[in-house]
Structure formats: structure tokens, C-alpha cells
Amino acid sequence: MPKAFNERERERIREKLLWAGRANINRAGVRRLAIDDVVREAGISKGSFYSFYPSREDFILSVLESWEVEYRSALVRGITEGGGSFRDRLERFFLGAMEIFEREPGLARLGMGEIRAITDRLPPERIAAHQAADNRVLQETFRKWADDGLLPTEVLDAFWGMVPALFSIAVHRGDFPEGTYRPAVKLIAEALAMRLAPAGATPRRTTPTRATPTRARKD
């Protein structure tokens, strides 16, 4: 029978599991991630693992979400706290969003086939909750930029539509002719920033957007 953990223990173990999941995905990729390896590195039993995550796919999505929160927070901080004009910051935001998949070995190998294999095995309500959380954070972020006078209100819908478009570009980076992905995404980032950012716009406030979940920590 799996050991019962108090809330503090559960939080610490969850962090260890997410770190072990990242390490294993970076080593072997999503397709070859083995729960036996994860629980051994986290120091818990396999039975205890399933008291945290109902399935291997739910765990993998949770690991991907932890990466997403970390990089999204960094990109948003680049807008609110970074140097240069808003146009410069926005260009770095777009470029960074399309390069996320290149920054971790496991993400670099992730393609639509692996993504579908995960989502097809998850309950629809789990996917809906993931999408709702993403939508809420991003909508709040973009609305704040508009309220700060950085983005014209009339482009918010188009800006919002860029999120899945950039994700699609990143996932299909393997379809680009060799040597063209980075120059192409740089050009896209420059063009989008030039079109969407008013010339010379700079933030009136530097208060970060409402806090997003903290990244997992190593013990």
C-alpha cells in the first residue's frame, strides 16, 4: 500500500518528480520516458507515484507544463523588466517563444506525433483544464500590456491568435529546409514586433504580471 504523505511532503515529492521527469525526457525523449526511472530518481515507490499522477501521460503533460510556466514567466519578465523599447522587447518575446523547443534536448525532439500520443490518452477534461489555464494567464498578460498603452487594443485578438501560430511554427521546425529555421523565425519576430508595437512605446509601469506558479526546485 502506498505511503501516506502530508501536504508538505507531497509538495517536495512532486517537485522531485517533475525534476526527474525533465531529466529523463532530456535524456531519452518523451516516447522512451520510463516511470521506473523517474520514481527511482525521486526516491519513491511506483505505487506512490500513482497517488500523484493518474497516468504516465498525465505526468508527462505536467512536466511539459512546468517547462511552459518557467519559460513563459521568463518571456513575460523580458517585456516588463527588460531593456530597450517595447518593440525590442516584443521582438525578443516572439523570438524566444519560437526557440523554446530548442533550449531543452527533450523538447528539441518533441514533435506532433509525440504530442498527439499524449493528448489522445488523456481525459478531455484534463486537456480542457490545461488550455483554460493557458488562456487565462495569457489573456491577463496581453490585456495588461494593452492597459499599459503598449499594445493597441484593436490588435489584441490578432495578438492572441499568434500564440497557437508560434507554437505550430516551433513544433514544425523540422520541416524547414536545413539552416533556414533561425533566420526565418528572426524575420517573423522582427516583422511582428514592427507591426504590433507603437513606435517608441515603453512601459509606463514595471510591475510584473500577476504571479504564475513557481518553477519546481531541486532539494
Kinemage of the C-alpha trace (Angstrom):
@kinemage 1
@onewidth
@group {chain A} dominant
@subgroup {mainchain}
@vectorlist {calphas} color= white
{ca met a 1} P 0.000 0.000 0.000
{ca pro a 2} L 1.448 3.422 -0.946
{ca lys a 3} L 2.704 5.511 1.963
{ca ala a 4} L 0.532 8.449 3.016
{ca phe a 5} L 2.275 11.831 2.800
{ca asn a 6} L 1.380 15.120 4.430
{ca glu a 7} L 0.920 18.201 2.225
{ca arg a 8} L 4.475 19.470 2.709
{ca glu a 9} L 5.907 16.073 1.814
{ca arg a 10} L 3.654 15.840 -1.209
{ca glu a 11} L 4.847 19.201 -2.495
{ca arg a 12} L 8.506 18.242 -2.084
{ca ile a 13} L 7.967 14.881 -3.772
{ca arg a 14} L 6.026 16.470 -6.612
{ca glu a 15} L 8.944 18.828 -7.237
{ca lys a 16} L 11.378 15.892 -7.238
{ca leu a 17} L 9.164 14.015 -9.696
{ca leu a 18} L 8.991 16.984 -12.062
{ca trp a 19} L 12.768 17.414 -11.972
{ca ala a 20} L 13.259 13.687 -12.554
{ca gly a 21} L 10.762 13.853 -15.407
{ca arg a 22} L 12.627 16.725 -17.041
{ca ala a 23} L 15.954 14.911 -16.688
{ca asn a 24} L 14.572 11.706 -18.187
{ca ile a 25} L 12.831 13.472 -21.069
{ca asn a 26} L 16.051 15.326 -21.825
{ca arg a 27} L 17.996 12.057 -21.815
{ca ala a 28} L 15.592 9.743 -23.588
{ca gly a 29} L 12.768 11.827 -25.020
{ca val a 30} L 9.053 11.691 -24.293
{ca arg a 31} L 8.499 8.438 -26.162
{ca arg a 32} L 11.013 6.495 -24.036
{ca leu a 33} L 10.302 8.060 -20.659
{ca ala a 34} L 10.075 5.255 -18.095
{ca ile a 35} L 8.190 5.748 -14.836
{ca asp a 36} L 10.513 3.212 -13.165
{ca asp a 37} L 13.445 5.571 -13.834
{ca val a 38} L 11.514 8.600 -12.605
{ca val a 39} L 10.463 7.071 -9.272
{ca arg a 40} L 13.955 5.723 -8.651
{ca glu a 41} L 15.448 9.195 -9.074
{ca ala a 42} L 12.695 10.791 -6.977
{ca gly a 43} L 13.131 8.189 -4.216
{ca ile a 44} L 9.542 6.931 -4.029
{ca ser a 45} L 7.756 3.708 -4.920
{ca lys a 46} L 5.894 3.202 -8.160
{ca gly a 47} L 2.685 2.741 -6.191
{ca ser a 48} L 3.202 6.114 -4.522
{ca phe a 49} L 3.779 7.720 -7.915
{ca tyr a 50} L 0.202 6.972 -8.943
{ca ser a 51} L -1.102 8.827 -5.902
{ca phe a 52} L 0.399 11.956 -7.500
{ca tyr a 53} L -0.369 11.342 -11.171
{ca pro a 54} L -3.110 9.064 -12.501
{ca ser a 55} L -1.150 8.050 -15.605
{ca arg a 56} L 2.161 8.299 -17.416
{ca glu a 57} L 0.582 10.718 -19.904
{ca asp a 58} L -0.752 12.985 -17.173
{ca phe a 59} L 2.729 13.085 -15.650
{ca ile a 60} L 4.359 13.920 -18.992
{ca leu a 61} L 1.891 16.757 -19.572
{ca ser a 62} L 2.633 18.035 -16.056
{ca val a 63} L 6.365 18.043 -16.821
{ca leu a 64} L 5.747 19.909 -20.084
{ca glu a 65} L 3.555 22.385 -18.195
{ca ser a 66} L 6.360 23.011 -15.684
{ca trp a 67} L 8.684 23.883 -18.564
{ca glu a 68} L 5.988 26.071 -20.095
{ca val a 69} L 5.460 28.026 -16.866
{ca glu a 70} L 9.191 28.584 -16.439
{ca tyr a 71} L 9.822 29.845 -19.958
{ca arg a 72} L 6.590 31.818 -20.206
{ca ser a 73} L 7.418 33.615 -16.961
{ca ala a 74} L 10.889 34.452 -18.293
{ca leu a 75} L 9.449 35.779 -21.560
{ca val a 76} L 6.909 37.942 -19.748
{ca arg a 77} L 9.602 39.306 -17.425
{ca gly a 78} L 11.536 40.259 -20.537
{ca ile a 79} L 8.626 42.510 -21.502
{ca thr a 80} L 8.009 44.051 -18.064
{ca glu a 81} L 11.613 44.303 -16.860
{ca gly a 82} L 13.819 44.057 -19.947
{ca gly a 83} L 15.827 46.820 -21.591
{ca gly a 84} L 15.168 48.655 -24.815
{ca ser a 85} L 11.979 49.882 -26.409
{ca phe a 86} L 8.794 47.856 -26.256
{ca arg a 87} L 9.366 46.942 -29.890
{ca asp a 88} L 12.772 45.484 -28.974
{ca arg a 89} L 11.272 43.591 -26.058
{ca leu a 90} L 8.418 42.311 -28.164
{ca glu a 91} L 10.826 41.066 -30.817
{ca arg a 92} L 12.743 39.132 -28.160
{ca phe a 93} L 9.427 37.790 -26.819
{ca phe a 94} L 8.389 36.385 -30.203
{ca leu a 95} L 11.850 35.049 -30.950
{ca gly a 96} L 12.115 33.423 -27.535
{ca ala a 97} L 8.679 31.824 -27.894
{ca met a 98} L 9.730 30.136 -31.143
{ca glu a 99} L 13.082 28.996 -29.732
{ca ile a 100} L 11.789 27.353 -26.547
{ca phe a 101} L 11.779 23.925 -28.160
{ca glu a 102} L 15.491 24.256 -28.912
{ca arg a 103} L 16.556 25.032 -25.344
{ca glu a 104} L 15.991 21.609 -23.801
{ca pro a 105} L 17.162 18.391 -25.521
{ca gly a 106} L 13.892 16.627 -24.724
{ca leu a 107} L 11.787 19.445 -26.124
{ca ala a 108} L 14.004 19.647 -29.196
{ca arg a 109} L 12.959 16.077 -30.065
{ca leu a 110} L 9.280 16.687 -29.373
{ca gly a 111} L 7.056 16.622 -32.433
{ca met a 112} L 3.360 16.494 -33.235
{ca gly a 113} L 3.395 12.687 -33.161
{ca glu a 114} L 4.501 12.627 -29.529
{ca ile a 115} L 2.099 15.418 -28.588
{ca arg a 116} L -0.850 13.566 -30.122
{ca ala a 117} L 0.179 10.306 -28.444
{ca ile a 118} L -0.018 12.076 -25.080
{ca thr a 119} L -3.207 14.068 -25.600
{ca asp a 120} L -5.100 11.162 -27.186
{ca arg a 121} L -4.656 9.162 -23.973
{ca leu a 122} L -5.717 11.927 -21.601
{ca pro a 123} L -9.291 12.654 -20.474
{ca pro a 124} L -10.859 15.575 -22.367
{ca glu a 125} L -11.328 17.461 -19.101
{ca arg a 126} L -7.583 17.327 -18.420
{ca ile a 127} L -6.833 18.865 -21.815
{ca ala a 128} L -9.582 21.458 -21.295
{ca ala a 129} L -8.155 22.432 -17.889
{ca his a 130} L -4.680 22.811 -19.395
{ca gln a 131} L -5.973 25.016 -22.196
{ca ala a 132} L -8.116 27.100 -19.826
{ca ala a 133} L -5.142 27.785 -17.548
{ca asp a 134} L -3.012 28.818 -20.528
{ca asn a 135} L -5.740 31.057 -21.882
{ca arg a 136} L -6.320 32.768 -18.547
{ca val a 137} L -2.665 33.619 -17.931
{ca leu a 138} L -2.027 34.831 -21.467
{ca gln a 139} L -5.212 36.850 -21.691
{ca glu a 140} L -4.401 38.607 -18.420
{ca thr a 141} L -0.864 39.281 -19.628
{ca phe a 142} L -1.868 40.705 -23.011
{ca arg a 143} L -4.706 42.758 -21.522
{ca lys a 144} L -2.261 44.309 -19.056
{ca trp a 145} L 0.057 45.279 -21.908
{ca ala a 146} L -2.887 46.960 -23.635
{ca asp a 147} L -3.906 48.715 -20.406
{ca asp a 148} L -0.332 49.981 -20.060
{ca gly a 149} L -0.575 51.501 -23.520
{ca leu a 150} L 1.907 49.091 -25.061
{ca leu a 151} L -0.417 47.235 -27.403
{ca pro a 152} L -3.243 48.930 -29.305
{ca thr a 153} L -6.500 47.413 -28.052
{ca glu a 154} L -7.644 46.733 -31.608
{ca val a 155} L -4.809 44.235 -32.197
{ca leu a 156} L -5.456 42.120 -29.092
{ca asp a 157} L -7.438 39.464 -30.954
{ca ala a 158} L -4.745 39.156 -33.600
{ca phe a 159} L -2.040 39.079 -30.936
{ca trp a 160} L -3.899 36.335 -29.099
{ca gly a 161} L -4.129 34.359 -32.333
{ca met a 162} L -0.345 34.454 -32.665
{ca val a 163} L 0.097 32.128 -29.677
{ca pro a 164} L -1.023 28.889 -31.386
{ca ala a 165} L 0.616 30.071 -34.618
{ca leu a 166} L 4.024 30.449 -32.954
{ca phe a 167} L 3.602 27.093 -31.222
{ca ser a 168} L 2.835 25.457 -34.552
{ca ile a 169} L 5.913 27.011 -36.154
{ca ala a 170} L 8.121 25.726 -33.311
{ca val a 171} L 6.681 22.204 -33.408
{ca his a 172} L 7.178 22.010 -37.193
{ca arg a 173} L 10.725 23.392 -37.108
{ca gly a 174} L 11.927 20.069 -38.549
{ca asp a 175} L 10.028 20.813 -41.766
{ca phe a 176} L 12.140 23.882 -42.509
{ca pro a 177} L 14.969 23.441 -45.053
{ca glu a 178} L 18.289 22.980 -43.304
{ca gly a 179} L 19.747 26.211 -41.973
{ca thr a 180} L 16.581 28.270 -42.528
{ca tyr a 181} L 14.670 27.959 -39.249
{ca arg a 182} L 16.560 30.500 -37.157
{ca pro a 183} L 16.765 33.177 -39.903
{ca ala a 184} L 13.075 32.639 -40.649
{ca val a 185} L 11.895 32.953 -37.062
{ca lys a 186} L 14.087 36.025 -36.556
{ca leu a 187} L 12.451 37.668 -39.560
{ca ile a 188} L 8.982 36.713 -38.272
{ca ala a 189} L 9.776 38.150 -34.821
{ca glu a 190} L 11.075 41.399 -36.318
{ca ala a 191} L 8.069 41.798 -38.600
{ca leu a 192} L 5.519 41.095 -35.853
{ca ala a 193} L 7.183 43.470 -33.404
{ca met a 194} L 7.331 46.222 -36.015
{ca arg a 195} L 3.656 45.777 -36.894
{ca leu a 196} L 2.250 45.442 -33.372
{ca ala a 197} L 4.344 47.784 -31.241
{ca pro a 198} L 3.752 51.535 -31.492
{ca ala a 199} L 6.992 53.280 -32.391
{ca gly a 200} L 8.958 54.270 -29.298
{ca ala a 201} L 6.479 52.686 -26.881
{ca thr a 202} L 7.911 51.926 -23.432
{ca pro a 203} L 6.148 50.506 -20.369
{ca arg a 204} L 4.607 53.064 -18.026
{ca arg a 205} L 4.761 50.549 -15.181
{ca thr a 206} L 7.184 47.732 -14.497
{ca thr a 207} L 5.011 45.776 -12.067
{ca pro a 208} L 5.177 42.149 -13.198
{ca thr a 209} L 2.025 40.464 -14.448
{ca arg a 210} L 0.025 38.548 -11.836
{ca ala a 211} L 2.200 35.776 -10.487
{ca thr a 212} L 2.344 32.481 -12.283
{ca pro a 213} L 3.166 29.208 -10.478
{ca thr a 214} L 6.722 28.958 -9.193
{ca arg a 215} L 9.046 26.577 -11.024
{ca ala a 216} L 9.959 23.368 -9.318
{ca arg a 217} L 13.054 23.483 -7.131
{ca lys a 218} L 15.675 20.849 -6.549
{ca asp a 219} L 16.063 19.775 -2.959
